[in-house]
Amino acid sequence: MKTTTIFLVTVAVALLMFGSSCVKKSNYTQMKAERDSLALSNAQSKSELDQVLELLNEIDENFQSMKAAENYLSVQSNGTDGLPATAQERIRGDVQFISETLAKNKEQIAALEKKLKSFSKKSTELQKTVTRLNAKIEEKTAEIQLLLQELEQKNRLITDLTSEKQGLQTSVANLEQQTSQQNTTIQLQNIEISKVYYCFGTFKELRNQKILLYDDQLGTDFDTNYFIDADKNTLHVVPLYAKSGKLISKHPKGSYEFGKDADGKAELRITDTDQFWSLTKYLVVKVNM
């Protein structure tokens, strides 16, 4: 009886130990599975986060690359001088660069939103970041549109001013041409006004040209080609190449005198130009050889 009792106790202890061993083995398997699942989940989350951070970095770099172009557009829109061809060419290039960068950022933000929707772990902060980036895109787009409007207004003003300037230049050129023509006309008129005619000869010579009549009176139907043209402002002495001379045309006394040149030949000296030519523009002197 005692032996039977000891056997039963031994069996019971063995069953308890076996059961406990089975329970421990089952728990270990479950924990391992949970650990592996958690590690997989963490790896997936890390991969998704890395992709999101990469997109965010690209978007931020794009915004940074736009700053220089934006600053240049802002400076040009606030300037007061005209835009040279090189500046206009750079503006066109900067506008194209900014437009392409904004479009690229929009695409990347859309990709980021799509990735967040399939994200295994939802992130409120990341969603706020996407919302902020969208708002920044809209803000930048509005700013660029405003800058372009200001530049367009400035270019339009410059175009108007350039057109007005060209019109003024044309008017000035026309005025200068008119002034030049008027000056030429005035010069020609002054030359004509200052032009006088003189001749000298013996009685016979002057009579043959119908300049002198028998009574030493001036004729009215004489040949003007016989006269010599001169400028009264520079004609001060008329050499006669003769022994003496007699003034036939009418000139105020005191405005002239007869004299001799170095060779002893007679010459007419005009002492008061305005007075001398006040009565006639034709000078006729009869000479004695």
Secondary structure as UniProt FT lines:
FT   HELIX           2..78
FT   HELIX           85..117
FT   HELIX           124..194
FT   STRAND          195..201
FT   HELIX           203..208
FT   TURN            209..210
FT   TURN            214..215
FT   HELIX           224..226
FT   STRAND          228..231
FT   TURN            232..234
FT   STRAND          237..239
FT   STRAND          244..247
FT   TURN            253..254
FT   STRAND          256..260
FT   TURN            262..263
FT   STRAND          266..270
FT   HELIX           273..276
FT   STRAND          282..288
//
